Amino acid sequence: MKKSYKKSYRRKPKIPFYKKSFFWKLLAFVVLFFVLIYVTVFCEFFWIKNINISGNELVDQKRVLDVVNNSINAKSIFLVNRVIIKDNILNEFPEVYSVNVRRDFPGTLVVNVMERNAIATWCDSSLENCFLIDKDGFLFKKTEPKNMVLISSNGSFGLEDTAIDPEKLSELNNLWQEIKDVGVYWFEINGSEIVAHTFDNWDIKLTFNNLLSSQARVLRIILEEGIIEKDLEYIDVRFENRAYLKSSTQGS
């Protein structure tokens, strides 16, 4: 008769949880998490201590600084919302075209504003309401009708309005660059028609319906030929490759 033997198994000793690698990895993660929370929120070393504003000429630096301070909702430089600061500055100052906000560690916030460049002064027909206008036709600052070429037009315009199509404004600006030595200081626009006034009290009639550069070329030919009369009232160059001169002594 065969004897049966029962195989015995030894139970492995249970490893305490604190000796498992998973426990130490988890503990390290938790510690690191709270360290990061402390550094980003409570550590004074990374609190905002300085705000540097640059690029401003038209807008007052103190006003920009006030907007930035009112937009900061946390002491830590890590938690500051740069998008809110940028949007608030753009909404507050029409003179500002773009804003860049960056962190300069450990505790400085750098705000650089890019302001709009005025290429002319835009006024209504009464010349009482005048604004600086940029290349996009955007009216961004109330001003007096002086110091740069003047453009006036019928209609009601206000701050932050787009007063003219940018392409037309670019044409007009290029025209002024070509004929400013004649003494043109004021472009009066009525629909597609333009009257350029000079300091010598005679005018130039132009139109957006034809290329302004071509009209300027015709005007330049007339001026170079020296046929300008002393009692000149206006030169009309609205018609292709032609010009009409009218003196104040001629009948209407």
Secondary structure as a PSIPRED ss2 file (coil, helix, strand):
# PSIPRED VFORMAT (PSIPRED V4.0)

   1 M C   1.000  0.000  0.000
   2 K C   1.000  0.000  0.000
   3 K C   1.000  0.000  0.000
   4 S C   1.000  0.000  0.000
   5 Y C   1.000  0.000  0.000
   6 K C   1.000  0.000  0.000
   7 K C   1.000  0.000  0.000
   8 S C   1.000  0.000  0.000
   9 Y C   1.000  0.000  0.000
  10 R C   1.000  0.000  0.000
  11 R C   1.000  0.000  0.000
  12 K C   1.000  0.000  0.000
  13 P C   1.000  0.000  0.000
  14 K C   1.000  0.000  0.000
  15 I C   1.000  0.000  0.000
  16 P C   1.000  0.000  0.000
  17 F H   0.000  1.000  0.000
  18 Y H   0.000  1.000  0.000
  19 K H   0.000  1.000  0.000
  20 K C   1.000  0.000  0.000
  21 S H   0.000  1.000  0.000
  22 F H   0.000  1.000  0.000
  23 F H   0.000  1.000  0.000
  24 W H   0.000  1.000  0.000
  25 K H   0.000  1.000  0.000
  26 L H   0.000  1.000  0.000
  27 L H   0.000  1.000  0.000
  28 A H   0.000  1.000  0.000
  29 F H   0.000  1.000  0.000
  30 V H   0.000  1.000  0.000
  31 V H   0.000  1.000  0.000
  32 L H   0.000  1.000  0.000
  33 F H   0.000  1.000  0.000
  34 F H   0.000  1.000  0.000
  35 V H   0.000  1.000  0.000
  36 L H   0.000  1.000  0.000
  37 I H   0.000  1.000  0.000
  38 Y H   0.000  1.000  0.000
  39 V H   0.000  1.000  0.000
  40 T H   0.000  1.000  0.000
  41 V H   0.000  1.000  0.000
  42 F H   0.000  1.000  0.000
  43 C C   1.000  0.000  0.000
  44 E H   0.000  1.000  0.000
  45 F H   0.000  1.000  0.000
  46 F H   0.000  1.000  0.000
  47 W E   0.000  0.000  1.000
  48 I C   1.000  0.000  0.000
  49 K C   1.000  0.000  0.000
  50 N E   0.000  0.000  1.000
  51 I E   0.000  0.000  1.000
  52 N E   0.000  0.000  1.000
  53 I E   0.000  0.000  1.000
  54 S E   0.000  0.000  1.000
  55 G C   1.000  0.000  0.000
  56 N C   1.000  0.000  0.000
  57 E C   1.000  0.000  0.000
  58 L C   1.000  0.000  0.000
  59 V C   1.000  0.000  0.000
  60 D C   1.000  0.000  0.000
  61 Q H   0.000  1.000  0.000
  62 K H   0.000  1.000  0.000
  63 R H   0.000  1.000  0.000
  64 V H   0.000  1.000  0.000
  65 L H   0.000  1.000  0.000
  66 D H   0.000  1.000  0.000
  67 V H   0.000  1.000  0.000
  68 V H   0.000  1.000  0.000
  69 N H   0.000  1.000  0.000
  70 N H   0.000  1.000  0.000
  71 S H   0.000  1.000  0.000
  72 I C   1.000  0.000  0.000
  73 N C   1.000  0.000  0.000
  74 A C   1.000  0.000  0.000
  75 K C   1.000  0.000  0.000
  76 S E   0.000  0.000  1.000
  77 I C   1.000  0.000  0.000
  78 F C   1.000  0.000  0.000
  79 L C   1.000  0.000  0.000
  80 V C   1.000  0.000  0.000
  81 N C   1.000  0.000  0.000
  82 R H   0.000  1.000  0.000
  83 V H   0.000  1.000  0.000
  84 I H   0.000  1.000  0.000
  85 I H   0.000  1.000  0.000
  86 K H   0.000  1.000  0.000
  87 D H   0.000  1.000  0.000
  88 N H   0.000  1.000  0.000
  89 I H   0.000  1.000  0.000
  90 L H   0.000  1.000  0.000
  91 N H   0.000  1.000  0.000
  92 E H   0.000  1.000  0.000
  93 F C   1.000  0.000  0.000
  94 P C   1.000  0.000  0.000
  95 E C   1.000  0.000  0.000
  96 V E   0.000  0.000  1.000
  97 Y E   0.000  0.000  1.000
  98 S E   0.000  0.000  1.000
  99 V E   0.000  0.000  1.000
 100 N E   0.000  0.000  1.000
 101 V E   0.000  0.000  1.000
 102 R E   0.000  0.000  1.000
 103 R E   0.000  0.000  1.000
 104 D E   0.000  0.000  1.000
 105 F C   1.000  0.000  0.000
 106 P C   1.000  0.000  0.000
 107 G C   1.000  0.000  0.000
 108 T E   0.000  0.000  1.000
 109 L E   0.000  0.000  1.000
 110 V E   0.000  0.000  1.000
 111 V E   0.000  0.000  1.000
 112 N E   0.000  0.000  1.000
 113 V E   0.000  0.000  1.000
 114 M E   0.000  0.000  1.000
 115 E E   0.000  0.000  1.000
 116 R C   1.000  0.000  0.000
 117 N C   1.000  0.000  0.000
 118 A C   1.000  0.000  0.000
 119 I C   1.000  0.000  0.000
 120 A E   0.000  0.000  1.000
 121 T E   0.000  0.000  1.000
 122 W E   0.000  0.000  1.000
 123 C E   0.000  0.000  1.000
 124 D E   0.000  0.000  1.000
 125 S C   1.000  0.000  0.000
 126 S C   1.000  0.000  0.000
 127 L C   1.000  0.000  0.000
 128 E C   1.000  0.000  0.000
 129 N C   1.000  0.000  0.000
 130 C E   0.000  0.000  1.000
 131 F E   0.000  0.000  1.000
 132 L E   0.000  0.000  1.000
 133 I E   0.000  0.000  1.000
 134 D C   1.000  0.000  0.000
 135 K C   1.000  0.000  0.000
 136 D C   1.000  0.000  0.000
 137 G C   1.000  0.000  0.000
 138 F E   0.000  0.000  1.000
 139 L E   0.000  0.000  1.000
 140 F E   0.000  0.000  1.000
 141 K E   0.000  0.000  1.000
 142 K E   0.000  0.000  1.000
 143 T E   0.000  0.000  1.000
 144 E C   1.000  0.000  0.000
 145 P C   1.000  0.000  0.000
 146 K C   1.000  0.000  0.000
 147 N C   1.000  0.000  0.000
 148 M C   1.000  0.000  0.000
 149 V C   1.000  0.000  0.000
 150 L E   0.000  0.000  1.000
 151 I E   0.000  0.000  1.000
 152 S E   0.000  0.000  1.000
 153 S E   0.000  0.000  1.000
 154 N C   1.000  0.000  0.000
 155 G C   1.000  0.000  0.000
 156 S C   1.000  0.000  0.000
 157 F C   1.000  0.000  0.000
 158 G C   1.000  0.000  0.000
 159 L C   1.000  0.000  0.000
 160 E C   1.000  0.000  0.000
 161 D C   1.000  0.000  0.000
 162 T E   0.000  0.000  1.000
 163 A C   1.000  0.000  0.000
 164 I C   1.000  0.000  0.000
 165 D C   1.000  0.000  0.000
 166 P H   0.000  1.000  0.000
 167 E H   0.000  1.000  0.000
 168 K H   0.000  1.000  0.000
 169 L H   0.000  1.000  0.000
 170 S H   0.000  1.000  0.000
 171 E H   0.000  1.000  0.000
 172 L H   0.000  1.000  0.000
 173 N H   0.000  1.000  0.000
 174 N H   0.000  1.000  0.000
 175 L H   0.000  1.000  0.000
 176 W H   0.000  1.000  0.000
 177 Q H   0.000  1.000  0.000
 178 E H   0.000  1.000  0.000
 179 I H   0.000  1.000  0.000
 180 K H   0.000  1.000  0.000
 181 D H   0.000  1.000  0.000
 182 V H   0.000  1.000  0.000
 183 G C   1.000  0.000  0.000
 184 V E   0.000  0.000  1.000
 185 Y E   0.000  0.000  1.000
 186 W E   0.000  0.000  1.000
 187 F E   0.000  0.000  1.000
 188 E E   0.000  0.000  1.000
 189 I E   0.000  0.000  1.000
 190 N E   0.000  0.000  1.000
 191 G C   1.000  0.000  0.000
 192 S C   1.000  0.000  0.000
 193 E E   0.000  0.000  1.000
 194 I E   0.000  0.000  1.000
 195 V E   0.000  0.000  1.000
 196 A E   0.000  0.000  1.000
 197 H E   0.000  0.000  1.000
 198 T E   0.000  0.000  1.000
 199 F C   1.000  0.000  0.000
 200 D C   1.000  0.000  0.000
 201 N C   1.000  0.000  0.000
 202 W C   1.000  0.000  0.000
 203 D E   0.000  0.000  1.000
 204 I E   0.000  0.000  1.000
 205 K E   0.000  0.000  1.000
 206 L E   0.000  0.000  1.000
 207 T E   0.000  0.000  1.000
 208 F C   1.000  0.000  0.000
 209 N C   1.000  0.000  0.000
 210 N C   1.000  0.000  0.000
 211 L C   1.000  0.000  0.000
 212 L H   0.000  1.000  0.000
 213 S H   0.000  1.000  0.000
 214 S H   0.000  1.000  0.000
 215 Q H   0.000  1.000  0.000
 216 A H   0.000  1.000  0.000
 217 R H   0.000  1.000  0.000
 218 V H   0.000  1.000  0.000
 219 L H   0.000  1.000  0.000
 220 R H   0.000  1.000  0.000
 221 I H   0.000  1.000  0.000
 222 I H   0.000  1.000  0.000
 223 L H   0.000  1.000  0.000
 224 E H   0.000  1.000  0.000
 225 E H   0.000  1.000  0.000
 226 G C   1.000  0.000  0.000
 227 I C   1.000  0.000  0.000
 228 I C   1.000  0.000  0.000
 229 E C   1.000  0.000  0.000
 230 K C   1.000  0.000  0.000
 231 D C   1.000  0.000  0.000
 232 L E   0.000  0.000  1.000
 233 E E   0.000  0.000  1.000
 234 Y E   0.000  0.000  1.000
 235 I E   0.000  0.000  1.000
 236 D E   0.000  0.000  1.000
 237 V C   1.000  0.000  0.000
 238 R C   1.000  0.000  0.000
 239 F C   1.000  0.000  0.000
 240 E C   1.000  0.000  0.000
 241 N C   1.000  0.000  0.000
 242 R C   1.000  0.000  0.000
 243 A C   1.000  0.000  0.000
 244 Y E   0.000  0.000  1.000
 245 L E   0.000  0.000  1.000
 246 K E   0.000  0.000  1.000
 247 S E   0.000  0.000  1.000
 248 S C   1.000  0.000  0.000
 249 T C   1.000  0.000  0.000
 250 Q C   1.000  0.000  0.000
 251 G C   1.000  0.000  0.000
 252 S C   1.000  0.000  0.000
